[in-house]
Amino acid sequence: MSSNKTSNLKLHNWAGSDQVLRSEFNENFEKIDAFASELMAMGSVPVQLKYGMQVVKVEHTRMLENVSMKGRTLVNLLGRDGNCEDASRWAPYTGAVLSLDHVKKASGSNSIQFKIASDQASAGITKLCAVSAGKYYIAFADIANTDIQSGAVLKFGTEQTVGYTGTSFTTKWVKLAPSESGQQSLYVFGSGMPNQIANVDNVRLYEVSAEDYAIIDTMTPEEVATKWSYVDDIKSVYSPYIIKYGENLLPPFTEWNVIAGNGGTPKMDIDDPFSASLIADLSGQAIYVDIPATPNIAYTLSLPSLPANGFIGFNSFDANMQFVSAYGGYTSKLSKTIITEPNVRYLKVIFGNNTYGAGTYKFVKPVLSLGSTAKPFKSRNDDHLFFPNVNLASNVDGTVYDMLYQRDGKYWKQARFCTMELNGNLDWSYANFFTGFKEVKVPIPEAITNAATIVKHDGKPLKVKPDGIAPAGGDEFTLTTKSNQLFISISNADSGWGDSYNPSQEDIKAYFNGWRMYQEGTSAATGIYTSGRKWWARRNGTGFDSATAEMAPAAYGFINGPTAYKLQYQLAEPTVEELTAEGGLTFHEELNQVEVGNGMIVREHHNVVTIGGISYMLTGAGQKFRADRAFAVYKNGVNAGWSLKRRAAFDVNYGWGYAQTLSSNVDPSATYTVTYRALDQYALTCNVQSIQGEYAGNLKSVVDTLATNQADMAAQITELQGGTDKLESVLPLSAMSRQSIINGGFDIAQRGTSVVQNGNHGPENAYGYGLDRWVGQVYAGRGVIGTTSFTMSQQPFALGQTAVPGNPKYFGRLSVTSIGTKGTSRAFMRMAQFVESVFTFAGQKCTASFWAKASDNRSIAVSLFQYFGHGSPSSGVSCPGGKTINLTKSWQFFSVTFDVPSIAGKVLGENKNDNLGLYFIPYKQDNEVISIPSGEVGTYATGDFDFAQVQLCAGDVALPFQPRTFAEELTLCQRYFCKTFPYSTPPANNAGRGGALGVRLAATTEPIICWQYPVPMRISPSFVLYSPQGGTTGQWRNDYNSTSSANAMPFSGSEKSAGIGNSEFSLPAGYYEIHAVADAEL
């Protein structure tokens, strides 16, 4: 018999004197065969991750591979009325008293509270809803009762729920399959005694498939609420993500907070990330952290030791941070195990002194793990997989959908749908007139099907009209596949166009930008234009404002609620595009807490807000959405290690999550971005239903996966290296960049998408900036008394066009509209960009590349000019290489290589405005401004000149255009020009309060505020101030729109910030606002 065994498989191992038995040989062979069988077992294990928190058990550490997910779209037939942020959108049922409740709500900022009136026995809200025979509908509402005796009821048509008496929000639903088309009443109500109340939120009405209509009765309330979550208007899956939390679910103590349960001023002293002391001055004080949690799961909290009189404990909360359980309170034991309830979504882990008093309580190396067994300490190590800005859609019944999938180590999207905003930038035209409404049309520039959904500015869907059938009224549409035209009918009441008035293209564009026309002297909301003077008013959340006369406004007008029409349509053929993903995910051994969700905002550019030595993110300008949780802060693209916090109390402006660090850690010259999960998911996305993937089931599969991944990585590195080699072959080592032009794709338009410049440097010389970083000029020359003008505009490319590669979104247009009479010399037209610093490419070759066309066949000059700054004794220099090119009405690609002279011996001016200017010149009369190319070039005439994908890089090779992200491009532009207005609002007086700087005066005094620019500017800028609403232009205005200042002024300006105040101290108490623009252009 063998006297020894091997260490792994425990095979018999014989020593010199051992007797060798046949049975031991056979036993060894059986063990080896069994081991081989395990190696060759199932190649991969499929895993399906559902929306929300869940626990995945894996036997060994494995990578998640072959990730895929389907798109989904929800269309709320109630538009945005069901978000319950405006009680006036609902009719009170039986005289109910309706009010907004900002404390008790299911989402957003408010719910609607309904109270039984003094002379009534019931109360609620109601609305009529259109339904069609043969279709299936489900109405949902989140309901919370307070004391209505019969409970709160959801009723749709003749069907209703049982009265709900619970005080926490729960989702209720009612089905309806109408046999006749028409209108059905939707109610949420209850019966009882006067002054009894209940609340309702997140009311939605969805058309569903017959299959979903049948299976909803077999689903749990949690499953129903997840699958048919509330959305405003139409939403698809946006920015989905997966997070695998570490084995230790507790973050470092830098992310914990302090609470004073019985008052006092407790403090937390952090020794290292996993060692902290509570410095208490009273009993009932603690340090705590909120952790996302999975329902119906065991959690164990443990520490290697506890301080004298130290205690540990849990509280749990639901999705709205409503308390669920304390699990028996504190314990002084070294571990505590709990099982979460079905509605738990967060755990608050608490270390405190319970009933003991002042002292120092030190807690070291805590662990929160899944399961009922305490685990040894490990620092938390999460994995994530983010798909930023990815939109995955489907048709109504989910049978046709976009698909995200993984292949060859990359992520791809098979797109079946396209979503677009129907705004005033499109090529609208008048189609037909009818009594009480009109029909307009716009081309859709790609192969389409007639499967489409449109929601209008209030979020409600339009009715589909069959092709060839006249519309019966407003709010209908037809998408024709033969001519690729979209027809939309608009009621006169909605547009303000009278029956006898045929709207111009500008009128139609203004309507789709959020403006309503009306007759002078009539109501902005109800007036109808027939003749005489025209007025327009902008739609806002409560009606109309910003009235303007005579000229149809070109600016984007929607604000505070209404949005542009939105079209989602099915493509005739699917397209495939590569996606950008961030991160990767590996399951650890045993239990894994995994979160699947959507609405992850990845690397959003933000201002850093500093208060009292602490710097914050997600507490100021730049934040697009209220935050549920912060995930990371990045400095110049690298994780900066900021502490990620959750507010003790909800902030109505910024949400729950934020990030902070010591202000000494912040580099003022760096660019900071933040990744966070948006709180108001309903305004951004619907829920992804599930994500499929797999992990290796055995050792052979692990090795195969690693080998495949290595091969994919090698292929990608080779591909990247090939591009790098090409780049290095044409770029000298001293090149500043492969792209020195900012906004070369014309994506950024802070001043507006169409900017008019008249003769503002004398009537004969129109000059000024239009699209960001691009300047235009039309100068009639010397000896002229005439008027010149031009418009610089952002023009959209037709979707799916192939004339200009790379699928660009916009091109820039210089429209020369008035030229006066040409003078005797110096007449000059240009569209140019001044690249900061005349050092750029000095002594090198550089190449400009771009696409261009014109409204007629025209010759233009392309030139590069060195300017040494105001006050410099050195004359400007036209760079050799400038030449004349011939434009046609079709897009053409051009490249021009320049020899940039050395700047040796030159002297710079004192104003820091030296630059290298790239000029597109439709006309030059002589060599007095630009000498290369020499002589007269072009035709002195009006016309349109279009440019796309403009690039200027070192070397003599035209490299492929390299676009930046919108956020990157905007940040670069804001170094030269920034504003307080929302991005889509051109600076103007009376343009709305959104983004305005504001300050509350407690008594009669001077309004004063510090404006910190989004990024440090090139120099201390010049300013223009604007009134947000009525009153005196350029002045502070109070929120009641009744009082203006008289002497608003900027002061103490620098490259980083400026004060805005008022030289008078006589403004009465109240809240005052003002808009500002800062300009540091060259």
PAKE-731419 format. One record per residue (C-alpha): x, y, z; residue in one letter. Coordinates in steps of 0.25 Angstrom, whole numbers, plus 5000, padded with zeros to 4 digits. Each point is the difference from the previous one (the first is absolute). Layout:
! PAKE-731419
XYZa/...
***
This chain:
! PAKE-731419
500050005000m/500550144997s/500550085012s/499850144994n/499050084992k/500250114990t/499650145004s/499050044990n/499349874995l/500449925011k/500549894991l/500749885006h/501550025002n/500949885003w/501350005008a/501149904998g/499449895010s/498550024996d/499349894994q/499350044987v/498649964998l/499249994987r/498850075007s/500850125004e/500550014985f/498550004996n/499650105010e/501150104995n/499549984986f/498650035004e/500450135007k/500850044988i/498849974991d/499150085008a/500950125001f/500149994984a/498549994999s/499850135009e/501050074991l/499249964987m/498650035007a/499150114995m/500750114992g/499350125006s/498950035010v/498950094995p/499650125009v/498850094999q/500050125008l/498750075003k/499850155003y/500450055014g/500749935011m/500349855000q/500949895005v/500849914991v/500749885005k/501349954993v/500849895004e/501450064995h/500450144996t/499550024986r/499950114989m/498750044995l/500049984985e/499150014988n/499250115005v/498750034993s/498750085002m/498750044993k/499550134998g/498650055005r/499150124999t/498950055008l/499050104996v/499150065011n/498750044993l/499850115011l/501350074996g/500650075012r/498750025007d/500249885009g/501350055006n/499150075010c/500850135000e/498950084996d/498649985006a/499350094990s/500249894989r/498949925007w/498650025003a/499649995015p/499049895002y/498750045008t/500650135003g/501349955006a/501050095006v/501349984992l/501450045005s/501449964997l/500849935011d/501550014999h/500249915013v/499249884996k/500349964986k/500449874992a/500950084990s/500450144995g/499750125009s/498549985004n/498849915000s/498650054999i/499249995013q/498550005000f/499150045011k/498549975002i/499350145000a/499250045012s/498749974993d/500449874993q/500249865003a/501149974990s/501250064993a/501049974989g/500550044986i/499549964986t/500350014986k/499449964986l/500949914992c/499849964985a/500049844998v/499849924987s/499249874998a/500849884999g/501250055008k/500549975014y/500250105011y/500550005014i/499950125009a/501050015012f/500150105012a/500950005012d/499050035012i/500250035015a/498850015009n/500050095013t/498749985006d/498949994989i/499149895006q/499749924988s/501450004995g/500650064987a/499449944987v/500550004986l/498949994989k/500150004985f/498749984993g/499249915007t/501149925007e/500650045013q/500949965011t/499749965015v/500150125009g/501550015005y/500150055015t/501649995001g/500750135003t/501249974991s/500050014985f/499749874992t/499749984985t/498649964997k/499549974986w/498749984992v/499849934986k/499150044989l/499849944986a/498950094994p/499049944990s/499750144995e/500950124997s/499850135008g/500350065013q/500149935013q/500150075014s/501249985009l/499950025014y/500849995013v/499050035012f/499549965013g/498850015009s/499950045014g/499850125009m/500350154997p/501550045002n/500549854998q/501150004990i/500949904991a/501150024990n/500249964986v/501350004991d/500549944987n/498749984993v/500349944986r/499149934990l/500749914990y/499649924988e/500549865001v/500049874993s/499049895001a/501049915007e/500450115010d/498550035003y/499849855004a/501349985008i/499950125009i/499149935009d/501049905003t/501150105004m/500450065013t/499850155003p/501550015000e/500149944986e/498950084995v/500650135005a/501349974994t/499549954986k/499050124999w/500750115007s/499550144999y/500650084988v/499750144995d/499550004986d/500949904992i/501249935005k/501049894996s/501149935008v/501150115002y/501449985005s/499849865006p/501149955010y/500449885008i/500750015014i/500649885007k/500250055015y/501349955007g/500049885010e/500050115011n/498850094997l/500550115009l/500850124994p/501150075007p/499750095012f/500350124991t/498649974994e/499349995014w/499250115007n/499750055014v/498750005007i/499650075014a/498849925004g/499850075013n/500750134996g/501450055002g/501150014991t/500649874997p/501349984991k/500649894992m/501649995000d/500549914989i/501349935002d/500049934987d/499049964990p/499549885009f/500350065014s/499150115006a/499650065014s/498750065004l/500350115009i/498750025008a/499650105009d/498649945004l/499349874999s/499349954987g/501050054991q/500649914988a/500749994987i/499349944989y/499949974985v/498949964990d/500249884992i/499149954988p/499449875004a/499349884995t/498649965005p/499849865007n/501549985002i/500849975013a/501150105003y/501149995011t/500750125006l/501349975008s/501250065006l/501349945006p/499750085013s/499150105006l/500450125008p/499550005015a/498550044999n/500050004985g/498849944993f/499749964985i/498650004993g/499250014988f/498850084995n/499449974986s/499250094991f/499249984987d/500250064987a/499550145004n/500950005013m/498849975009q/500349925012f/499849855000v/500749935012s/501050025011a/500249855002y/499950005015g/500950125002g/501550015004y/500949885004t/501350005008s/500349864993k/501149994990l/499149964989s/498550024996k/499249934989t/498750044995i/499149974988i/499450114992t/498550024997e/499449994986p/500050164999n/501450035005v/500950074990r/501050065010y/500749975013l/500550105009k/501249945008v/500250075013i/501250005010f/499750085013g/500050015015n/498549975002n/499650055014t/501450035005y/500650145000g/501250084996a/501249934995g/500949944989t/499549884993y/500949934990k/499549914989f/501049924992v/499949914987k/498549985000p/499449904990v/498649994994l/499849874992s/498949924994l/499549885008g/499949965014s/501549985003t/501050115004a/501250024990k/501450045001p/500350144997f/500350044986k/499950154994s/498850024991r/500349984985n/498950024991d/499949974985d/499150074990h/499650004985l/499450134995f/499450034987f/500050154999p/499050074992n/499549874993v/498550004997n/499349874997l/498650014995a/498949914996s/498650004994n/498850015009v/499849855002d/501549975000g/500049914988t/501050084993v/501250065008y/501450065000d/501049905005m/501350025007l/501049894999y/501549965002q/500949944989r/501550004999d/500250075013g/499250124995k/498650045002y/499050034989w/498650054998k/499149954989q/499050114998a/498649984996r/499550145004f/500450144999c/499550115009t/500150154996m/499550135006e/499150084990l/500450145003n/500150134991g/501449964994n/499349904991l/499550034986d/498650035003w/499050044989s/498550024999y/499249894995a/498450015001n/499050095007f/498749955006f/498950075008t/500650015014g/501349944997f/501250004991k/500949894995e/501650024999v/501049914995k/501549975001v/500949904992p/500649885008i/501449974993p/500149855000e/499349874997a/498849995010i/498849915004t/498750075003n/500149945015a/500250135008a/499650075012t/500050155002i/499850085013v/499750155000k/500550115009h/499149955012d/500549864999g/498749944994k/500149914988p/499450044987l/499049914993k/500549924988v/499250034987k/500149914988p/500750054988d/499050064990g/498950035010i/499850155004a/500250035014p/498750025009a/500650105009g/501350055006g/501049905007d/500149904989e/501149954992f/500449924988t/501449954996l/500049964985t/501049904996t/499950044985k/500550145001s/500649995014n/499250125005q/499450025014l/498650075000f/499550065013i/498750075002s/500050125010i/498750065005s/499850154999n/499850015015a/501449945002d/500750084989s/499250135001g/499950004984w/498750044995g/499249924990d/500350114989s/501550015004y/501049914993n/501349995009p/501350034994s/501249905002q/500550105011e/498649995007d/500149855000i/501449995005k/499650105011a/498849915004y/501049885001f/500950085008n/499050035011g/499350134995w/498550034998r/499550104990m/498950095004y/499350134996q/500550135006e/499050045011g/499649865003t/500449895010s/501349934998a/499349875004a/498750014992t/500250114990g/499949964985i/500750084989y/499250054988t/500750134995s/500850125005g/501149995010r/500549865004k/500549975014w/500749875005w/500149955014a/500849895006r/499449875007r/500449985014n/499649915011g/498850085004t/499650074987g/500750104991f/501150115002d/501150084993s/499050064990a/500750064987t/499450074988a/500250024985e/501149894997m/499849855002a/501049965011p/501049914996a/500549965014a/499749875007y/498850045009g/499649895009f/500350015015i/499549955013n/499249884995g/499650004986p/501049944990t/500249984985a/499249904993y/500749865000k/499949904989l/500449855001q/499949924987y/500549864996q/501149994989l/499749934987a/501349925003e/500849985013p/501350075001t/501249965009v/500950095008e/501149985009e/499850055014l/500950065011t/499949925013a/500750045013e/500549895009g/499949855001g/499449905010l/500649885008t/499149925010f/500849965013h/499849865006e/498749975007e/498950115002l/500150134991n/499150125002q/499750054986v/499250124995e/499450024987v/499450144996g/500050124990n/500150155000g/501549995004m/500650144996i/501549974997v/501150115001r/499150125000e/500850135000h/499750085013h/500450125008n/500849985013v/499350075011v/500850045012t/499550035014i/500850025012g/501249924996g/499249884994i/499749994985s/498849934995y/499449944987m/498549984997l/499750135008t/500050104989g/500150054986a/500249894989g/499149905006q/499049964990k/499249905009f/499749995015r/500949895005a/499649875007d/501449955002r/501450054997a/501049904994f/501350074997a/500650134998v/501150014989y/501150104999k/500550024985n/499449864998g/500649935011v/499349965013n/500350105010a/499649925012g/498950105006w/499149955011s/498749964996l/498850045009k/498549995002r/499350125006r/499349985013a/498850084995a/499550014985f/500550124993d/498850054990v/501150064991n/501149894999y/499449875006g/500649905009w/501449974995g/501350095000y/501550005001a/501050085008q/501550025002t/500950105007l/500150124992s/501549995001s/499949884991n/499350074989v/500850054988d/499450134994p/500649974987s/499449864998a/498849954994t/499049935010y/498949904996t/499149925008v/499349874998t/498649985007y/498749934999r/498950104997a/498950005010l/498850044991d/500049884992q/498650024994y/500550134993a/501249924993l/499749854998t/499249885002c/500549885007n/500849904993v/499349865002q/501249915001s/501449984996i/500649874994q/501449955002g/500849885003e/501249965008y/501049884999a/499549875006g/501349935001n/501550024999l/500149974986k/499050114997s/500750105008v/501349974993v/499250014986d/499450135005t/501350065004l/500649964987a/498950064992t/500050135007n/501650004999q/499849994985a/498950104999d/500950105008m/501249974991a/499150034988a/499550135006q/501450045004i/500549974986t/498950094994e/500350115010l/501549994997q/499850014985g/499250135002g/501150055010t/501149964990d/499350084989k/499850125009l/501550005004e/500449994986s/499450134996v/500150085013l/501350055005p/500349985015l/499850155002s/498650004995a/499050065010m/498849914996s/499449934988r/498850105001q/500250145004s/498650054995i/499050005011i/498549974996n/500549954986g/498749924999g/499150125004f/499349935011d/500150115010i/499150124998a/499950085014q/499650134993r/498949934992g/499949914988t/499850124991s/500750135003v/499850134992v/501150104999q/499750144994n/500950124997g/500550005015n/501450064997h/499450114991g/498849974991p/501049954989e/500749905009n/499249885006a/500949935010y/499849905011g/499949865006y/498949904997g/500249865003l/501049985011d/501550044996r/499650034986w/500050154996v/499450064987g/500250134992q/499450074988v/500750134998y/499650084988a/501450085000g/500450145000r/499250114995g/498649945002v/498850045006i/499249885000g/499549895009t/500649865001t/499449885008s/500249855001f/499449885008t/500949895006m/499149875002s/500149865005q/499449914989q/499649855003p/500449894991f/498949914995a/500049885008l/500749884993g/500750094989q/501349954994t/500550124992a/500950045012v/500549885008p/500049975014g/498650035003n/500250145004p/498850075007k/500250144995y/500750104990f/500250145001g/499550104990r/500450154997l/498850074993s/500550134994v/498650075000t/500450154997s/501250064994i/499750144996g/500950064989t/501449964999k/501150105004g/501350044994t/500849915008s/500149905011r/498649934998a/500149875007f/499149885004m/500449895009r/499649895010m/501249985009a/500549945013q/501250065008f/500849895006v/500650055013e/501550035000s/500850044988v/501049895005f/499049904994t/500849924989f/501050114998a/501149954991g/499349884996q/499049954990k/498649985003c/498849954992t/498550055000a/499049904996s/498550024998f/498749984992w/499450114993a/498950054991k/499250124996a/498750054995s/500650024986d/501349974994n/501050095007r/501550025001s/500550035014i/501450025006a/500549915012v/501150075008s/500850005012l/500450125007f/501050035012q/499650115009y/500950055011f/499050085008g/499550145002h/501150105002g/501149914994s/501050064991p/500049874992s/499150004988s/499149884997g/500449904991v/499349924989s/500549865000c/500549944987p/499149894995g/498750085000g/499249974987k/498750024993t/499049884999i/498749994992n/498749965007l/498849944994t/498649975005k/500549865005s/500949975011w/501549984996q/501249975009f/501250105000f/501350005007s/501050125000v/501449995005t/500750125005f/501550035004d/499850085013v/501250105001p/500950005012s/499750115010i/501550035003a/500250155002g/498550035001k/499450085012v/498749965007l/499050115003g/499550035014e/498649955000n/500249854999k/499249994987n/501149954991d/499549884991n/500049924988l/498850024991g/499449904991l/499250084990y/498949964990f/499950124990i/498850014991p/500550134995y/501350095001k/500250124991q/501550015002d/501249975008n/499850105012e/499449905009v/500549864995i/501149994990s/500049854997i/499449974991p/500350134993s/499050094993g/498550004999e/499349875003v/498649964999g/498750084997t/499550125007y/498649945002a/499049955010t/499949855002g/500149885010d/501449935003f/499949875008d/501249935007f/500149875008a/501149925007q/501050115000v/501449965005q/501350065002l/501249915004c/501550004999a/500749934988g/499749994985d/498949895000v/498550025002a/499749915011l/498549945002p/499250105008f/500049975015q/498750055007p/500050025014r/498849975010t/499050115001f/500450025015a/501550014996e/499750104989e/499150095009l/501150005010t/501050054990l/499050114995c/499750055014q/501450045002r/499750114990y/498550025002f/499049965011c/498650045005k/499149975011t/498849974991f/499749854997p/500849954988y/498950014990s/499550145004t/500750114993p/500450125009p/498950105000a/499250085009n/498749945004n/500549864996a/499549935013g/500549975014r/500749874997g/501550005005g/499950145005a/500950055011l/499150035012g/500150055014v/499050035011r/500050135007l/499449995014a/499950155001a/500250134991t/501449994995t/500949974988e/499949864993p/501449954998i/500549864996i/501349934995c/499949934986w/501049894999q/500249974985y/499849864995p/501549994997v/501250115001p/499950104989m/501150044991r/500150145006i/499150085010s/498850014990p/499050114997s/498649995004f/498650034996v/498849995010l/498649964997y/498750005007s/499449865001p/498550054998q/499350134999g/500550145005g/501250084997t/501049934990t/501349955006g/499550025014q/499749915012w/498649965001r/499249945011n/499349874999d/498650065001y/500450084987n/499650135006s/501350075004t/501350034993s/501350065004s/500650124993a/501549985001n/500449864998a/501549984998m/501149905000p/501250025009f/501349935004s/500149924987g/501149904998s/500349884991e/499249915010k/498850085006s/499450145001a/499150075009g/498650054996i/499450115008g/499250135000n/500550145003s/498750035007e/499649955014f/498650024999s/499449884995l/498949945009p/500149865006a/499749894990g/500749904991y/500750064988y/500649944988e/500950044988i/500649944988h/501450034995a/500949974989v/501550005001a/500950024987d/501549974999a/500049984985e/501350044992l/
***
